[in-house]
């Protein structure tokens, strides 16, 4: 489940970028894996999702949103949940070294 405590609130300007997303015209199943999807099928679906993201005018906003709220599922801003997890772990390590 997403951590909604990090959401910016009900201010329209925080959410308006979503109406410009290239994903709005694509079936959401491209971005979220079905139960037990593995291997080549998962890679293919992820590549399809990333190709939509690659042409999206709000890719940066989408990626930042997914990182800010620690979105646990799906491809957001061109990154899978695993890629976002790795990115966050790297940031935490950098941050902890900076204050060590």
Secondary structure as a PSIPRED ss2 file (coil, helix, strand):
# PSIPRED VFORMAT (PSIPRED V4.0)

   1 X C   1.000  0.000  0.000
   2 X C   1.000  0.000  0.000
   3 X C   1.000  0.000  0.000
   4 X H   0.000  1.000  0.000
   5 X H   0.000  1.000  0.000
   6 X H   0.000  1.000  0.000
   7 X C   1.000  0.000  0.000
   8 X C   1.000  0.000  0.000
   9 X C   1.000  0.000  0.000
  10 X C   1.000  0.000  0.000
  11 X C   1.000  0.000  0.000
  12 X H   0.000  1.000  0.000
  13 X H   0.000  1.000  0.000
  14 X H   0.000  1.000  0.000
  15 X H   0.000  1.000  0.000
  16 X H   0.000  1.000  0.000
  17 X H   0.000  1.000  0.000
  18 X H   0.000  1.000  0.000
  19 X H   0.000  1.000  0.000
  20 X H   0.000  1.000  0.000
  21 X C   1.000  0.000  0.000
  22 X H   0.000  1.000  0.000
  23 X H   0.000  1.000  0.000
  24 X H   0.000  1.000  0.000
  25 X H   0.000  1.000  0.000
  26 X C   1.000  0.000  0.000
  27 X C   1.000  0.000  0.000
  28 X H   0.000  1.000  0.000
  29 X H   0.000  1.000  0.000
  30 X H   0.000  1.000  0.000
  31 X C   1.000  0.000  0.000
  32 X C   1.000  0.000  0.000
  33 X C   1.000  0.000  0.000
  34 X C   1.000  0.000  0.000
  35 X C   1.000  0.000  0.000
  36 X C   1.000  0.000  0.000
  37 X C   1.000  0.000  0.000
  38 X C   1.000  0.000  0.000
  39 X H   0.000  1.000  0.000
  40 X H   0.000  1.000  0.000
  41 X H   0.000  1.000  0.000
  42 X H   0.000  1.000  0.000
  43 X H   0.000  1.000  0.000
  44 X H   0.000  1.000  0.000
  45 X H   0.000  1.000  0.000
  46 X H   0.000  1.000  0.000
  47 X H   0.000  1.000  0.000
  48 X H   0.000  1.000  0.000
  49 X H   0.000  1.000  0.000
  50 X H   0.000  1.000  0.000
  51 X H   0.000  1.000  0.000
  52 X H   0.000  1.000  0.000
  53 X H   0.000  1.000  0.000
  54 X H   0.000  1.000  0.000
  55 X C   1.000  0.000  0.000
  56 X C   1.000  0.000  0.000
  57 X C   1.000  0.000  0.000
  58 X C   1.000  0.000  0.000
  59 X H   0.000  1.000  0.000
  60 X H   0.000  1.000  0.000
  61 X H   0.000  1.000  0.000
  62 X H   0.000  1.000  0.000
  63 X H   0.000  1.000  0.000
  64 X H   0.000  1.000  0.000
  65 X H   0.000  1.000  0.000
  66 X H   0.000  1.000  0.000
  67 X H   0.000  1.000  0.000
  68 X H   0.000  1.000  0.000
  69 X C   1.000  0.000  0.000
  70 X C   1.000  0.000  0.000
  71 X C   1.000  0.000  0.000
  72 X C   1.000  0.000  0.000
  73 X C   1.000  0.000  0.000
  74 X C   1.000  0.000  0.000
  75 X C   1.000  0.000  0.000
  76 X E   0.000  0.000  1.000
  77 X C   1.000  0.000  0.000
  78 X C   1.000  0.000  0.000
  79 X E   0.000  0.000  1.000
  80 X C   1.000  0.000  0.000
  81 X H   0.000  1.000  0.000
  82 X H   0.000  1.000  0.000
  83 X H   0.000  1.000  0.000
  84 X H   0.000  1.000  0.000
  85 X H   0.000  1.000  0.000
  86 X H   0.000  1.000  0.000
  87 X H   0.000  1.000  0.000
  88 X H   0.000  1.000  0.000
  89 X H   0.000  1.000  0.000
  90 X H   0.000  1.000  0.000
  91 X H   0.000  1.000  0.000
  92 X H   0.000  1.000  0.000
  93 X H   0.000  1.000  0.000
  94 X H   0.000  1.000  0.000
  95 X H   0.000  1.000  0.000
  96 X H   0.000  1.000  0.000
  97 X H   0.000  1.000  0.000
  98 X H   0.000  1.000  0.000
  99 X C   1.000  0.000  0.000
 100 X C   1.000  0.000  0.000
